[in-house]
């Protein structure tokens, strides 16, 4: 459903949010290890999230990636998805057809439209911070 880059971006955002709540900044190596992502690929994804003001990057010996306290409470999962994958996931055809719409629907259009709408609601109502709660307790995982 999400691109691989978006999956890594979501996982990275959750990990960085968790560490930020502990007042820790994390390195690219640390993020890549935590989410089982290639380091070079992780670096590109994190640069994109920095440009979209989702995470903060600080250079220097005390630098690293983090999220501000304000961003922790406000950043929705939809922001990360939008930053990496855009809004195609909310508008695209379930079969990948270019001209699928309400007037000329594909065979799965109406069912897929419901799935897309439910996905949008979940992404828009879920904060990155809320996803860190069970992670810290060991009830959810970013890697297996």
C-alpha positions as a Python dict, from the first residue, in 0.01 Angstrom:
ca = {
    (1, 'X'): (0, 0, 0),
    (2, 'X'): (279, 243, 94),
    (3, 'X'): (603, 269, -98),
    (4, 'X'): (911, 117, 67),
    (5, 'X'): (1044, 470, 123),
    (6, 'X'): (721, 564, 300),
    (7, 'X'): (733, 252, 518),
    (8, 'X'): (1087, 342, 623),
    (9, 'X'): (985, 706, 673),
    (10, 'X'): (700, 610, 904),
    (11, 'X'): (919, 372, 1103),
    (12, 'X'): (1200, 630, 1123),
    (13, 'X'): (958, 901, 1240),
    (14, 'X'): (821, 673, 1512),
    (15, 'X'): (1172, 579, 1629),
    (16, 'X'): (1292, 941, 1628),
    (17, 'X'): (977, 1047, 1817),
    (18, 'X'): (1034, 778, 2078),
    (19, 'X'): (1395, 884, 2129),
    (20, 'X'): (1299, 1254, 2135),
    (21, 'X'): (1064, 1186, 2426),
    (22, 'X'): (1370, 1055, 2611),
    (23, 'X'): (1555, 1378, 2515),
    (24, 'X'): (1787, 1182, 2285),
    (25, 'X'): (1903, 1268, 1935),
    (26, 'X'): (1978, 980, 1700),
    (27, 'X'): (2228, 932, 1419),
    (28, 'X'): (2155, 804, 1071),
    (29, 'X'): (2330, 481, 1168),
    (30, 'X'): (2111, 452, 1477),
    (31, 'X'): (1790, 508, 1283),
    (32, 'X'): (1891, 269, 1003),
    (33, 'X'): (1976, -1, 1256),
    (34, 'X'): (1655, 53, 1456),
    (35, 'X'): (1428, 22, 1152),
    (36, 'X'): (1637, -228, 952),
    (37, 'X'): (1685, 5, 657),
    (38, 'X'): (1992, 59, 436),
    (39, 'X'): (2186, 355, 573),
    (40, 'X'): (2214, 547, 243),
    (41, 'X'): (1841, 504, 176),
    (42, 'X'): (1760, 609, 532),
    (43, 'X'): (1970, 922, 487),
    (44, 'X'): (1770, 1030, 181),
    (45, 'X'): (1439, 966, 356),
    (46, 'X'): (1547, 1161, 665),
    (47, 'X'): (1662, 1453, 446),
    (48, 'X'): (1316, 1462, 293),
    (49, 'X'): (1149, 1459, 635),
    (50, 'X'): (1378, 1743, 746),
    (51, 'X'): (1288, 1950, 436),
    (52, 'X'): (918, 1894, 515),
    (53, 'X'): (977, 2012, 877),
    (54, 'X'): (869, 1683, 1029),
    (55, 'X'): (1200, 1609, 1199),
    (56, 'X'): (1497, 1825, 1299),
    (57, 'X'): (1858, 1767, 1195),
    (58, 'X'): (2140, 1916, 1399),
    (59, 'X'): (2503, 1891, 1292),
    (60, 'X'): (2806, 1861, 1516),
    (61, 'X'): (2925, 1640, 1800),
    (62, 'X'): (2595, 1676, 1988),
    (63, 'X'): (2387, 1662, 1672),
    (64, 'X'): (2150, 1409, 1532),
    (65, 'X'): (1785, 1374, 1440),
    (66, 'X'): (1500, 1462, 1673),
    (67, 'X'): (1146, 1599, 1688),
    (68, 'X'): (1042, 1906, 1884),
    (69, 'X'): (795, 1861, 2170),
    (70, 'X'): (538, 2059, 1971),
    (71, 'X'): (584, 1837, 1664),
    (72, 'X'): (551, 1525, 1878),
    (73, 'X'): (200, 1625, 1980),
    (74, 'X'): (88, 1763, 1644),
    (75, 'X'): (244, 1552, 1368),
    (76, 'X'): (-6, 1314, 1216),
    (77, 'X'): (87, 999, 1033),
    (78, 'X'): (-71, 1156, 724),
    (79, 'X'): (202, 1425, 723),
    (80, 'X'): (474, 1162, 683),
    (81, 'X'): (282, 976, 412),
    (82, 'X'): (211, 1301, 227),
    (83, 'X'): (576, 1409, 251),
    (84, 'X'): (706, 1087, 97),
    (85, 'X'): (431, 938, -120),
    (86, 'X'): (214, 1242, -185),
    (87, 'X'): (-160, 1199, -206),
    (88, 'X'): (-174, 927, -473),
    (89, 'X'): (-271, 671, -211),
    (90, 'X'): (-591, 869, -150),
    (91, 'X'): (-677, 922, -515),
    (92, 'X'): (-543, 629, -712),
    (93, 'X'): (-735, 343, -866),
    (94, 'X'): (-726, 9, -685),
    (95, 'X'): (-633, -159, -1016),
    (96, 'X'): (-393, 113, -1125),
    (97, 'X'): (-613, 241, -1409),
    (98, 'X'): (-555, 601, -1517),
    (99, 'X'): (-915, 696, -1592),
    (100, 'X'): (-1101, 532, -1304),
    (101, 'X'): (-1353, 761, -1133),
    (102, 'X'): (-1709, 772, -998),
    (103, 'X'): (-1849, 818, -1350),
    (104, 'X'): (-1637, 546, -1514),
    (105, 'X'): (-1544, 310, -1227),
    (106, 'X'): (-1321, 5, -1244),
    (107, 'X'): (-1462, -323, -1105),
    (108, 'X'): (-1325, -256, -752),
    (109, 'X'): (-1378, 122, -747),
    (110, 'X'): (-1658, 143, -490),
    (111, 'X'): (-1501, -107, -248),
    (112, 'X'): (-1156, 50, -284),
    (113, 'X'): (-1300, 397, -229),
    (114, 'X'): (-1420, 282, 116),
    (115, 'X'): (-1076, 141, 199),
    (116, 'X'): (-907, 466, 87),
    (117, 'X'): (-1145, 675, 298),
    (118, 'X'): (-1088, 459, 607),
    (119, 'X'): (-712, 475, 551),
    (120, 'X'): (-727, 855, 522),
    (121, 'X'): (-922, 879, 849),
    (122, 'X'): (-674, 655, 1030),
    (123, 'X'): (-371, 850, 899),
    (124, 'X'): (-527, 1189, 976),
    (125, 'X'): (-633, 1090, 1328),
    (126, 'X'): (-314, 915, 1440),
    (127, 'X'): (-23, 1114, 1581),
    (128, 'X'): (333, 991, 1557),
    (129, 'X'): (359, 1029, 1936),
    (130, 'X'): (62, 797, 1994),
    (131, 'X'): (245, 522, 1806),
    (132, 'X'): (541, 538, 2046),
    (133, 'X'): (343, 447, 2358),
    (134, 'X'): (326, 72, 2307),
    (135, 'X'): (667, 71, 2139),
    (136, 'X'): (831, 184, 2462),
    (137, 'X'): (652, -93, 2652),
    (138, 'X'): (769, -359, 2408),
    (139, 'X'): (414, -428, 2289),
    (140, 'X'): (482, -313, 1931),
    (141, 'X'): (796, -337, 1721),
    (142, 'X'): (978, -152, 1443),
    (143, 'X'): (1180, -457, 1341),
    (144, 'X'): (1157, -831, 1389),
}
